[in-house]
Amino acid sequence: MRFFLYDIVARIVAIYLCFDCSRKLRNGLVERKIAYFNDNFLGWSNWVAHRDAAPVQYWIQMGIQIIILVACLFVAIFGWWQPNT
């Protein structure tokens, strides 16, 4: 039996992450700079990739945000799949 709150919570979190990623992408394109994707939860990352100074790092960070956005859109639309066992 599937617990329906998994789908609801997964979709709510995915929708929030969609808005967050789209905001970061929009600001990154407008301001021509984007903060590095950082998995360090203990400290704040203030490293920024500028489009003119470091174009490769800038587009890598934009690509990471696009992949996260697409994955979150998929979860928001289709929900969280769990195998029936």
ChimeraX attribute file (.defattr): number of C-alpha atoms within 10 A of each C-alpha:
attribute: neighborCount
match mode: 1-to-1
recipient: residues
	/A:1	5
	/A:2	11
	/A:3	8
	/A:4	9
	/A:5	9
	/A:6	14
	/A:7	18
	/A:8	14
	/A:9	14
	/A:10	16
	/A:11	21
	/A:12	15
	/A:13	14
	/A:14	23
	/A:15	19
	/A:16	13
	/A:17	18
	/A:18	23
	/A:19	14
	/A:20	14
	/A:21	21
	/A:22	16
	/A:23	12
	/A:24	18
	/A:25	20
	/A:26	14
	/A:27	13
	/A:28	20
	/A:29	14
	/A:30	10
	/A:31	11
	/A:32	14
	/A:33	23
	/A:34	25
	/A:35	16
	/A:36	17
	/A:37	14
	/A:38	11
	/A:39	9
	/A:40	8
	/A:41	7
	/A:42	6
	/A:43	8
	/A:44	9
	/A:45	13
	/A:46	10
	/A:47	11
	/A:48	15
	/A:49	22
	/A:50	18
	/A:51	17
	/A:52	10
	/A:53	10
	/A:54	12
	/A:55	14
	/A:56	13
	/A:57	16
	/A:58	22
	/A:59	17
	/A:60	14
	/A:61	21
	/A:62	24
	/A:63	13
	/A:64	13
	/A:65	20
	/A:66	17
	/A:67	13
	/A:68	17
	/A:69	21
	/A:70	13
	/A:71	14
	/A:72	23
	/A:73	18
	/A:74	16
	/A:75	20
	/A:76	22
	/A:77	11
	/A:78	11
	/A:79	18
	/A:80	16
	/A:81	11
	/A:82	10
	/A:83	5
	/A:84	6
	/A:85	5
